Structures are given as structure tokens and as C-alpha cells.
Amino acid sequence: MRGSDVGGRFDCETDEVCGGQKLKDKVQVGGVRRECEYQLLRYVPDPVRNEYVHIGVILREQGGSEPVQVRFTHDWRRVRCLNPEADTAQLEGMESELRRKLSEDPDGELMRILNESLSLNVQMTSPKGYLVESLPAGVEELMRMYVDPPKRERAERLSGRAAIQAKMRTEFERAGAWDLMQKRIAASVYTRPGDPLRIDAAYRANGLIRMFHAVSLEPGVEMAKVLAFSSAGLRSGVERVAKASLELTAVIEPAAKLGASAEEPDRLELYRFGVEIMEEHEIRVLTTADLGRVAETARRELFV
């Protein structure tokens, strides 16, 4: 099967050569390397056209007791390049689903668990041998070789809401809470049919539902106004449907990142307006700099 040249890099299909290095002849460095098997997960929007992009890695030790390692990409630009209408939220949810099922059934048949969790648009390659010093290090190596965008692509840094979402995921993952949280929660469950808003992430603890939503003030205050407009309906709906209180948190960029300062009074005024309109509607407003503390709270409340 051939790969797509999405983003300027051809995805390696075999384990013979990738980036000029023969994987099967990988030199042993710094200690005994463990015999493992890896499989690549690829997104295939149209099997007939035979185009795909690698989105994840599964790595397990042959005969070992260490948990299977599962890692998906955090950067979905190459998927969207291949299919602008791709449901990246569903793809992202597969990672959590796979980890959950593997942790609940560590001795279960891996192929059965994978087949139950993967969608029709995600395919898995045949297992291939790989030598690693540790499973986490091996996953990092494989992600760099097969999945992560080339350096020239990563130079085009994420911005706006996408950058805030990526930071949210990174901090919650670091705290071990991400897989225990709900993602892409449909506001229509709590407001009214047809409401298109989807909240990025949430979890429930001690009779309180904490929702987190990335709101970028880089393009203006429209996102802030949408969330402010929806907050009252969300709050009453959560009380009615979930029998819980709601804490709705908007995560925004720090003012300095947007150049909102005394030297740029127009930007500062617009930034303050976005913050104030949300706070007036009882939305807690935090910046990405606060996410480490927020993720630590989630870790404690979810008993990670």
C-alpha cells in the first residue's frame, strides 16, 4: 500500500528504511534493548483512493507484563489536509477509548480490543519487531519517525483556539486526567436541540461538573460572546439533566501573548471586554498559564 505525501513527507510503509536508517539493524546503545512489537494506526478517509496518514502508534513488549503503550498525534493538520471534514474529535476519543479498554482488560486479546475501538476510517498495520530500551522511549522514537510532522511543518506553530486546546490537552495528560474526562460535550444536551456549541472537556467531581472551553481572543471577542450567551442555558440544563452544579471555565491566551498592553490600548481594551463579558455571565476565566494548577486539581478530584 502506498502512503500519501501529505505535508511534504512520505509515510514509511515498511520497517526496512525510514529516514535513511534500517530499523531492524538498529544499534544497541546504553544497555539491553527489549524485544517489542509495534503497529501503526493510519487514517484512511477513502479506502478506494488508497491515501492515508499515520496518526498513532501501539507498542507492546513480547511476553512482557508492562502495559501496552498507545499514542496518537496531537497535531491533526495533516489529517485535515487529507480530509478537511475529518472528525478529529472522534479520532482523539479513540485514544482514550483504547487506553481505557486495555487498562480494564490487560490480558485480553489485543486484536479484539483494537477492532472494537477503531472506526472504519482507521486501519492498523501488521505487527513488526522493534528493539527498545523502554516502552515510553520506544513510542517516542516511533512517533518521531512515522507520525509527527517534519520539523519544517512544526515550525508553523498552532495559534488561536487550536493552540489553547493543545495546551489544555498537554497539561491534563501530564496530570493523568485527560483519559478520564469527557470531550466535545454537546451543549444541546443541556440547552436546546440544534445548539451547535460543543464544550472541549469536562469532568464530574463531588456533585460539581467542571467544564473547560478554549476561547481565543486573538481574532476578536466573538467566541467570548458565544460562550457568554450559552452559559445560562448550560447552567440551568446541567442542574436539570445532571442534577449537578456547573463550573464553566474559559481558557484564554495571556494578554501579553496577544500584545494587549498599555502600548497597544485598542488591543488591551478589546481583551478586557472579552474577559469581562464572560465574567459577567459567571464564567471563570483563566489563561493557559493557569492550566498546570487546574490539571493538578483534576488529578486530585479524579483520584488519579
N, C-alpha and C positions, 0 to 999 in steps of 0.2 A: 504494500500500500504506500502511496506517496503522501507527502505532507504538504501543507500549504506554506507558501512563502510569506505568511502574514508578518508584518512588522520588519521585513527585511532579513529574517533568519529562517533557514530551512530547519524544520524539526527533525532530529535524527530518528530514524526508524529502527536501526539495528544497534546492537551493542558493540559493533566492531570498531567504528570510528566516530568520534564526536569531538569537534574542535581539534582534530589532529592527534587525539590520544586514544589508544586502544584500551578500552575499559577492561577487557579480560586479561590484559597484561599489566594491570595497574601495579606499580611498585609498592612493596610493603615498607611503610615508614613508621618509625616510632612505636613499634610493638606489634603484638599478634593481631591480625585482622580477622574479623569474624565472617563466616560464610552466610550470606543472606540472599534473598530473592527480592527483586523489585518488579513492580508493574506500573506502567504509565497510564494515566487516565486522560482521555482526549475528548474534546468537544467536537461532535460531528453534526452540524446542522442539517446537512443533506447527504445521506449515505450514497446516493446515486452519483453526485459530483465528486465524492471521494476526497473532500477537503476537510482538514481538521487542524486543531491547535491543541497542544498539550496543556492541561490545566492542573494536573496533580500527580502525586507520587504515592505509592503504597510500598512499604519496605518491611520485611519480616525476617527474623533470623531462622535459619533452617534448624529445627529441633530445639530451639531456644524457648525460654519462658517469658522473655521480655515482651510487653505488649506490641502489637502491630502498630507501626507508625503511619499516619495518614497526614498528608499535607496538600492543600490546594493553594493556588495562586491567590494573592491579594489584589492583583492588578488585572482587571478584566478588559483592558483596552484592546488587546489582541483578539479576544472573543468578540467584542463589539465590532471590530474591524471586519471580521469574517461574517458576522450576522448582527447588524445594528439592532435587531429586535430580540436579541437573546435575553432570556430571563436569568440574569446573573444572580438575582436573589435566590432563585431556586437552586442554582448551581452551588452557591455559597452554603445553602442549607444542607446540601448533600454531605459536606464535610462533617458538620455536626452530627448528622444522622449516622454516618459511618462510624464515627468515633463512639457514639452512644451505643450502637449495636455491638461493636467489637468489645467495649468495656463490659456490657451486660452479658455477653456470651463469648468470653475469651477463648474457650475451647471449641467453639462452633466451627462449622465448615466455612472457611473464608469465602469461597466462591458463592455459596448460597447467600451469605450476608451481603456481599457486593451486588449480586444480581437483584436482591430485594431492594437495595438502596439506590441504585443508579437508574437514571432515566433513559429513555430510548435514544436521546441525543448524546449520551456519554458512553464511550466504549473503553474497554480495558485491554491492554496488550498482554501477550503471553508472558509468563514469568521468566526472568533472566537472572543468572547468578551475578553477585556483586560482593566484593570484599570491603568491609568497613571496620574502622576502629571502634565506633559506637553507632547505634541506630540513629540518634539525633544528628550526628555529624554526617552520616551517610545520606540522610534525607536532604540535608542542606546541599551536599555535593550534587545529588541528582536534580534537585530543583534548579540549581545554577546551570547545569548542563542542558536540561531538557525543557524546563518550564519558564523560568524567569526571563523577562525581556532582556535583550542585549543591552550593554551599558549605554549605547547611543540612544536607545529608546527610553531608558530610565532617566536620562538627562532631561527629558521632557516631564518635569515634575507635575504631580497632581496639584490641582488648585480648586478653590471653591468648595462646594459641598463634598466632592469626592475626596478631597484631602482631609476634611474633618471626619468623614466616615472611616477612612483608612486609619486615622489616628485613634478613633474610638475602638475599632476592632483590635488594633495592636495592644492597647492598654488593657482591655478586658481579657484578651487572650493571655497576656503576660500574667494577669492575676488568676487565670484558670477559670474565669467565669463565663467566657463567651459561649461555650457549648451548652451552658445551662440556661441561656437567655433565649427569649423569643425574638424573632427578627421579622421585619417587614409586616408589622401588625396593621391590619386593615382598620382604618378609623370607622368605616361603615358598620362594623360590628357594634360600635358604641354610639354612633351618631345617627345616620340615616342611610338607607340604600342609595347608592350612587356616589357617595363621598369618595373621591379618588385618593385622598391622603393615606399614606402608609407610614407609620412611625418606625424608625430604624431599628430600635431594640428596646426590650423591656424585661423585667423580671418581677416576681411577686415575693414579698417577704413581710411577715408579721402584719398581715391584713392591709398592706400597702402595695400598690402596683407602681413601680418606678419606670417611667418611660423616658427614653433618650432619643433626641432627634437632632440631626445635624442641620444647622441653619447658617448658611453663608451670607454675610453682609457685603461680600465683595462686589456682587453685581448690583446691589441696592437693598431695599428693605421689603421686597415683595414676599420673600419666604417668611420673614418675621410676621408680616401681616396675615399670611395664610394660617400660620400656626396659632396666632393670637385669635383669629376668627373661630378656629376649631376648638379652642381649649375648653370653653364652657360646655359644649356638647360632649366632648370626650369625658370631662369630669363627671357630668351627670350620668352619662352612659355607663361608665365604669362602676359607679355606685349602684346603678340599676341592674346591670348584667352580671358583673363580677362580685357584687356585694363587697366592694373594697373602696378605699380612698385612693386617689390618684395624685402622684407627684410627677408633674411633667417638666422635663428639663430640656432646654435648648442649649446645644453646644455650638459656640461660635468661635471665630478667629479672634486672637488678641488684637486690640486696637492697633498696636504698633505694626503688626503684620500687614495691615491694610493701609498703613500710612496715615491713620486717623490721629492727628496730633494738633497741638496749638499752631504748628506751622502750616497745617492744612485744615483750616477751620471748617470748610464745607464738608470735607470727609468726616471730620470729628462730629459735626452736628448730625449728619446722616447716621453715623454709627450709634450715637447716643439715642437717636429717635428709635432705631430698630430695637435696641436693648429695652428702652422704656416702654415701648408699645407691648412687648411681651411681658414685662414685669407687671404692667397694669392689669394684665389678664391672668395674673397668678402663675406665671410660668417662671420657673427657676432658670436663670441664665448663667451659664458657666463658659469659660473658654477652654480651648484644648489643653492649656497649661494645667487645668484642674483635673484632667482625666485620670491621672495616676491615683489621686486621692479617692475619686469616685469609684474606680475599679477596685481599690482595696476595700472599700465599704461593701461592694458587691461580693467580693470574696468572702468576707466575714458573714454576711447575711445569707449567702447560699451555702455556707459550711464547706467551702472548697478545701 
